[in-house]
Amino acid sequence: MEVKKFTVLGAGTMGHGIAQAAVQAGFDAVLYDVSAEFVEKGAARIQKSLAKRVAKGKMAEDEMKTILGRLKTSTDLAEAVKDADFVIEAVPENLDLKKKIFAELDKLCKPETILATNTSVLSVTAVAGATNRKDQVVGTHFFNPAAVMKLVEIICPVGVADKTVEIALDTMKRLGKTPIKVKDTPGFIVNRLLGPLYMTAAQMVLEGTATAEDIDTAMKLGAGHPMGPCELADFGGFDVIQMAQDSVFEYTHSEADKLNILYRKMIEAGRLGFKNGKGFYDYLPDGTKKPFKVF
C-alpha cells in the first residue's frame, strides 16, 4: 500500500508539527482535535512556521500557499479518518486515553489503514491491544520540533506485521525523515540513552558541583553536543522526563535510570521546562533565557 493521505490526531506541539511535515512533503493531511479552538491554533502555528521560512527566503509564498492547500482541519473524528491511509495519534501521554482512541479508530478507519501512536515512553503493544488490527499498529516517536527534526523512531510492538513496519519506514522517508526500527521497550533508543545523562546533570546541580549553565557549556564545548543536558531537559519537559524515567527504571531497576529528586522538586514547584517558561532556565517573553538559581 502506498500512503497518500494522512490524518494527525491532536493539534498540539507534536501534532501540528507532524501535520506540517506531512503537507510539506506533498501529502494531503487532516489535522484533528476535539475543539475548533485547538485545531485553529494548530493550523495557525503551521502557517506561522511556514511564513517564517518565506520571510527568510527559504520558501516562495506561492509554495507556502500550495502547502497550506494540502492541509484540512476537522473536529469530527469519523470524517477526519475515513479516507486516511496512515493515522498518527499525537495526544498527551496517557495510556488509557490512547487505548480509547485506538479502539475508536479501529472501528472508523478503512481495514487497510495503518495506525501509529506518537509516544516517547508508553507501551505501543498495550495501545495496539485496544484494536483488532494489532498487526497494523506501530509507534512513531517524532522529536520536537517535529517539522524540523529528522529522526523518527519506529517502534515495533509484539505482533506487528513486517509489511506494516516496511510501510511505516518508507512513509517516514517520504516525509523527509530518517527512521530507525526499535523494539518496544521503555525509553526506546534516544530516551534510554539520554535518561542517565539527565539524571547525572541534575545530581551535579543538586550537589553544587556546577551550575546548570556551566554543565551545559561543558557538554557543548567539550563533548560537541548542540545543546547541554539541562537545556535539553527543559525542552523535553520535566513531566515527560518523569514519566519516561519511571517507566525505564521499572524495566531496568538500574540506579542510573532512577528519577533524580531534583526533577520531582522542580515539578512540585511548578517548573516543567520550556513548555511553561520555567525549568533550569527562565524563558523570557523576548525570546531570551536566564539561568534559574536552583539553590
N, C-alpha and C positions, 0 to 999 in steps of 0.2 A: 504493500500500500504506500502510495506517495502522499505525504501530508501536504495539504494545500490550505486548509482553514484551521485556525487556532481559536480557542476560547481560553481566556485567563480569568479565573475566579479570584476576586479580591483586587481592589484598585489602590491599595496602599503602597508602601515603599517598594516592596518587591514586585507586586503585581503589575503596577503601571510600568515599571522598568522592563519586565518580561514582555509585556504587550508592545512596548516601544521597540524592543529588539526584533520582535516578530514582523511588525509592519515595515521597519527599516530594511529588513531582509527580503521584503517583497511578498510576504504572506498577508492574506486577509485575516483580521483578528477582531474578536469581540471581547471587550473589557466589561466584565460583570461585577456588580456589587449589590448589596441588599438595599441601598438607598440611592436616590438620584444625586444627593449631595456628595456621597463618596465617589460615585462614578465621575461626576463632573470635575471634582478635584483631581482625580487620577488623570483624566483626559487633559486637563489644563496643565498638569505637570509635564506631560509628554510634549504638548505644544510649546511650553516654555523651554524645555530642553532642546528641542529642535530649533527654536528661534535663536537660541544662543549660538548654535552651530552656524546658522545663517549670518548672524552678526559678526562672527569670527571669520567669515569667508570660507568655511568648511563645507557649506551646502548652499545650493541655489534655492531661492524662495519657491520657484516652481516645483523643485524636488520635494521641499517640505510639504507643499500642498498635496502633491501626489501621495506622499507617505501618509499624511493625515486622512486622505480619502480612503485608505485601506482599513482605517480604524472605525469600528462601530461600538456603541455602548449599549448596555441593557441592564435593567433591574428585574427582568423576567428570566429565571434560570432555564426553564424549558425552552424558551425562544433562543436564549444565548447559546445553548449547546446542541441544538437539533441538527445542525449541519457540520458540526466540528469533527475534524479528523483526529485532533490532538487537543486534549483539555489539560491545562495546568492549573491546579488549585494552589493559591498563594494566600491563604487565610492565616490568622495567627496560629502559633504553635500550640495547639490544643488537640490532643488525640481524639477525644470524644467528638469534638466539632468536625474534625476531618473525616472521621468514620461516618458520621451522619451525612455529610455532604457526599461522600463516595457512594453510600447506599442509594442516594437520590440520583446521582449521576449514572449509576448502573442501570437505572430504570429509564432515564431520559435520553441517554446517548444512543447513537447507532451501534449495532452489535460489534462493528469492527473498530470503533473509536478507542484510541489508547488514552488511558487516564494517568496523569502524573501528579504527585504531590510534591510541592516545593518545601523542603524541610532541611534544617541543619542538624537535627537531633533525633526526631521521632522515628519509631519503627515503621518502615514502609510496609513490611509484612503485615503488621497489625492493621494498617489503613486498607491494604488490599483485601484483608479478610472480611471487610464490610461489603464486598461485592461478590457477584457470581462470575466475574471475569478476572480472577486472580492472575491469570497468565498474561493479562494485558495492562498490568499496573506497574509503574516504575516510580522511583524517586528522582527528582531533578533538584539538585542543590545549586541554585544560582548564587552568585556573590554580589554584594552591594557596592556600587550601583549596577543593577542587572543589565542595563542597556550598554554598559561600557566594559565591565569585567569579562574576560574571555573564558574563564574556566567554568565548566558545569560538571558536577559530579553526578553520574548516572547510577543511582542506587538500585541494585538488583535484589528484590525480595524473594523469599522462598516461593517457588512455583512459577516464577515469571518465565515466559517463553523466550527462547533465543531470538526469535523473529521480532518480538516486541523490543528487546534490547537493541537489536540491529537498527530498527526504525528510529528509536529514540536517539541513538548515536548519530545516525545520518541526519536526522532533523536538526539536532543541535549544531552540527557542522554547517548546515544550510543557513542557520541563524548567525553564522559567523563566529561560533563558539568553538572552544577546544574541549570536547567531552572526554571524560575518563570513566571507566567502568569500576564500580566499587561494590563490595559485598555489603549487605545490610547489617552493619554492626555499629554500635554507638560511636558518634563522632566522625564516622566515615574516614576520610584521609586528613583533610585540612584541619578540621577542628580537633581531631585526635592528637595531631602534632602541635597545634597551637596552644591547647589547653595547659600543658606543663609550662610553656613559656609565659602565658598569662599569670599562672599561679606563682611562679618564681619571681616575676617582676613585682607582683603585689606583695609578696613576702619581703622583698628587699625594701619596698616603700615602708612597710609596716615596721621593719627593724631599724629603719633610718639609715640603711646602707647608702642610699642615694635618693634624690627626688625623682618623681615620675618623669620630669622633663629631661634630667640628666641620663636616666636609663634609656629613654627614647633616643637621645642624641648618641649615646654609646652604641646602640644597636644599628642606628642609621649609618654612622660614620665608621664604626668598627667592624660591623658584620655585613654592611651593604644592604640592609633592609630599607625599603622605601618608606616604611612607617615603623615607629617603635612600638613595643608591645602594649604600652599604656594607652597611646593614641589609638592603636588598632582595637584595643578592648573597648574604648569609648565608642568607636564606630560600630562595633558589633553589638553593643548593648549589654549591660551587666545582667539584666534579667534573662537574656538569651544565653549568656555565658553560664549563668547559674543552672539553667535547665540542661545545658549541654554537659557540664561537668558532673552534675548529679547523675546523669544517665551513664556517662562514661565510667565514673567511679563505681557505680553499681555493677558494671560489667567487668572492670579490671581489678577492683579492690586495691589499686596502687595509690599510695600516699601522694605521688606526683600528680594524680588526677583529681584529688580531693579539693573541693572548692575552698579557696583561701577565705578566711573570716573577713578580710578587708572588703571583699565584694559583698558579703552579706550586710556588713555595716553601711556600706555606701548605698545599697538598695534601701535599707531601712531609713536612711537619711534622705531618701527621695532622689538620689543621684543615679541615673540609669545610663549616662553616657551622652553621646551626641544627640540622641533622639529627643531628649528634653533639655539639652544645653548644659548639662551638669554631669561631669564624670571626673576623671583625673585632671581634666581641664574644664574651665568655664568657657562656653562658646558664646560670643557676644553678637549683638544684632548686626554689627558692621562687618561680620564675617571673620573677625579675628578671634584668637583664643588666648587665654592666660592660664598658667598653671594654678590648680587649686591646692591650697596648703592643707593636706590631709590631717596633719597633727601640728 
